[in-house]
C-alpha cells in the first residue's frame, strides 16, 4: 500500500501501478488523498487488504491495462460482494478488440496514463460527478472523456441535461451550476 489517503483506494496491477502512483501525486496537489495498492497476484488475491481499504476509504477504484471483463476489477468485486458489499469503479479497456502499438501510445489511447487516471478520479470525486450521469466515465479514453465533459457542461450544444427523476436538491444544484437539465447518474451512488 502506497499512501494512507481516505478519499479513495486505487487497486492496480502491472504497468499501470506506476501510472496510478503518478496520478496519486497529481491528485494530492488538488487536495484529493488516495492510496495505491499493487495487487501483484490475482490468485490468490489479498482479501484482507481489499476489505481493509473498503472500510477505510470513501471510493474504491480498480485500474488495469486490459479488458475490465474477468480481470482485476472482477476479482476485487467478487471479494467485495462476499465480504463487504460496496461500490467499485473499474477503469480499463472496454469490451473491444485490442490495438497494437507502443506501450506509451496504447496507455494514452485507452486513457490509462497518470494524467487520465487523475482526471477520472478527480471527476468521480468531484461535485459535478454527483450530478451527471448516463455515461460510464471510468472506461472512456481521453477523447471520449473530454466529449462527455463538454456535453455535461453544455459546451457543445449550449445546454446540459437533467434527468426526469432528479430530486429537488439535484435540480437546485444543476440550477446553481447553470445546467438546464440534469443526469441522475450511477457515479453518485458512491459511498460516503
N, C-alpha and C positions, 0 to 999 in steps of 0.2 A: 504494500500500500504506500503510495506516494502522496503525502499531504493528509491533513485531517479536516478538510473542509466539510461543512454540513449542508451546503446548498445542493450538492449533487455528488453522486459517485459515478465515475466513468469506468466501466469494465472494458478492457481492451485486450487484444491478443495480436501477436505477430508484429508486423511492421508499423501498424497504427498506434502501438503503445507510445513510441517516441512522438508521434503527431499529437496524441492526447496529452502528453506531458507539456509540449509546447503550447497547446490550447489552454491548459491549466494556468500557465504563466500569463498568457494574454488575458484570461478571464479575471485573474486576481487584480489586474490593473483597473478592471471595471467594477470591482467590489463583489465579484462572484467567486466564492471559495469552494472549490471542488477537491475531491480526492481521485486519484487514478489507481486502479487495481489491475495489475498484469495477471490475467488468467492464462498462465502458460500451458496448462493442460485442461482439456475439456472433460476428459475421462481419466482419472477421477477429477471431478470439479470440486472446488473448495467451497462446500456448502456453508461452513461456519462463517467464512469471510463474507459471502453473499448476504446471509441473514444479518450479520453484524452491520454491514453497510446499509441494508434496508431499514434497520431500526434507527440508525444514527443520522441518515441524510434525508433530505426532502424529495429528491428525484434520483431515479436510477436510469442509467443510460448504458447501452452496450454498443461498442464500435468494433466493426470487423471489416477486413478488406476482401470480403467475398460475399456471396449471397446471404441475405438475412434469414433465408429459409433453412432450417435444420443446422444452424451454426451456433456460435457462442450465445447470441441472444436467446435462441430457443432453449439451450441448456440452462441458462440462468432463469428463464421464465418457468421451466419445469420445477426448479428448486423453489422459486417463489410461490408457485401455485400450491405446492405441497406443504411448505413450511411457514411462509409469511406473505400472504397474498397482498400485492401492491402493484402499482403501475411501473412498467419498464418501457422505455423508449429505445427502439433498436435503430441504429444508424449503420448502414452498409449498402451493399449493392442490391438494387431491386431485382425482382424475378425477371431477368432478361438474359439474353446471350451476352457473354463477356466479350471484351475487346482485347486486342494485343497492342503492346506499346511499351515505352519506357515506364518504369515504376512511378517516377515523379509525375509524368503526364497522366497516367491512369488514376493516381490518387487525386489529382486535380479534377479530372473528368467525372469521377464518381463522388466528388465532394468529401474527400477523406483527408484533406490537408489540415494542418493546425488551424489555419485561418477559417476554413469552412466549418470545422468542428466547433471552434469557439463561437462562430456566428450562430450556428444551430443551437448550441447550448444557451447562448445569450437570448435567443428568440424564445426558446422553450421556457426559460426562467423569467422573461420579461412580462410586463403587464399586457403588452399587445398580444402575446401568445395566449393569454387567458380569455381574449375576446374574439380571436379569429378562428376559423375552422374550415372544414371541408377539404383541407389539404393535408397530406402526410409530409410534414416538414422534414422529418428525420431521414427520409430516404431520397431527398432531392439532391441533384448535383447543383453546382454553383449557379448555373444559368436558370434552372427551374426555381431555385430558392429566390433569386432576385426577382423573377417574374411574379412569384406568389406574393412577395412583399410589396411589389408595385401594385398588384391587384388589391391586396389587403389595405394599403394606404390610399387607394383610389387614384394612384398616379397615372394609370393607363387610360381609364375611361372617365375620370373625373368623379368617381364615386366608389364607395366600398359597400359592403353588403351586411345586412342584419338578418339573422335567421328569424322566421316567424315565431319560433318558440323561445326567443330571447326573453330573459327576465327583465323586470323594470330596472334593476340595478345595471344589468349589462347594456340595456338601451341607453341609460344615463351615461355610462362610461363611453359608449360609442358617440353619443352626442357631444360630450366633452372633448373627444378627440376629433370631432368633425366628420364622423362616419355617417353615411346615410342609412345604411343597414348593417347588420352585424351577424357574422357567422358564429353560432354557438359551437365551439369546437371540441374535439376529442382531447386536445392538448390541455384543456382547462381541467381535466379530470385528475390533474397532478395532485399528489398527496401534499398536505400542508404540514 
